[in-house]
Amino acid sequence: MSEFVETVMAGQARAMCEAVLAAPRYSRLGQITGDPGTGKTATTMWLAEELDGLRIEAWAKMGEKTMLQELALALTEAGHTVEETGTSNTLMQRIIRSGAIKDRLIIIDEANHLKWPVLEMLRSLADISGAGLVIAGTDLLAKKFSHPQIRVFLAQFRQRVGTKKVVMQPVTEAAELAAYVLAPRFGQITRASAKAFKAKTGGNWRYAVALSDACARLMENENIDQLDERVVETAAAWMAGES
């Protein structure tokens, strides 16, 4: 993640993760939400690297045992051998007794895919082990905690998160987007180019990265030295044609 640029939102997410780790035991939970394309995945990968954390990406219908197996695998890859076999109870006991996650950050990305029993299991794991747990996902994740049929099951989780939340937003300023995405790659950018780039991306981080890649390919193919509005417009049209 050496090419990651720390945006304002990423900085806020880092500060929140640090607050999670500094919180008293039984309060070490945090939450990152945001629309698709706002940079959650890139940010969680960066946070795991920067804070020596463990990151697991969830998927639809992922159950408790599979989550614990993925955590055991992540620990093994980090140098703590934790066997991945056995029941959910055995796996959880083994992970806790290893001591490898005490005071360590665990980030679960795409957590909106998880059903409430898995989230509650993760809450218990963090409580018992003293780990810091941050879950990240789309707005569907936030809605789980207010859903009338399951909110009672997640009451302790919600209370432990408290205000330790970050909502990732699209980049609103053309100059900010240019500074984060374009300047590190293309050098000094004119205001007109930055404005054209912002207009084409709508501030969506994922599309902005993809469009900068398209601009770079176009400039290389056409032997263009300077990024300008024409390059942005042509690259955006190229991308639209490809899709």
Helices and strands as residue ranges (DSSP letters): H 8-22, E 29-34, H 40-50, E 54-57, H 64-77, H 88-98, E 105-109, G 111-113, H 116-129, E 132-137, H 139-144, H 155-161, E 165-168, H 174-177, I 178-182, H 183-186, H 191-201, H 205-221, H 229-242
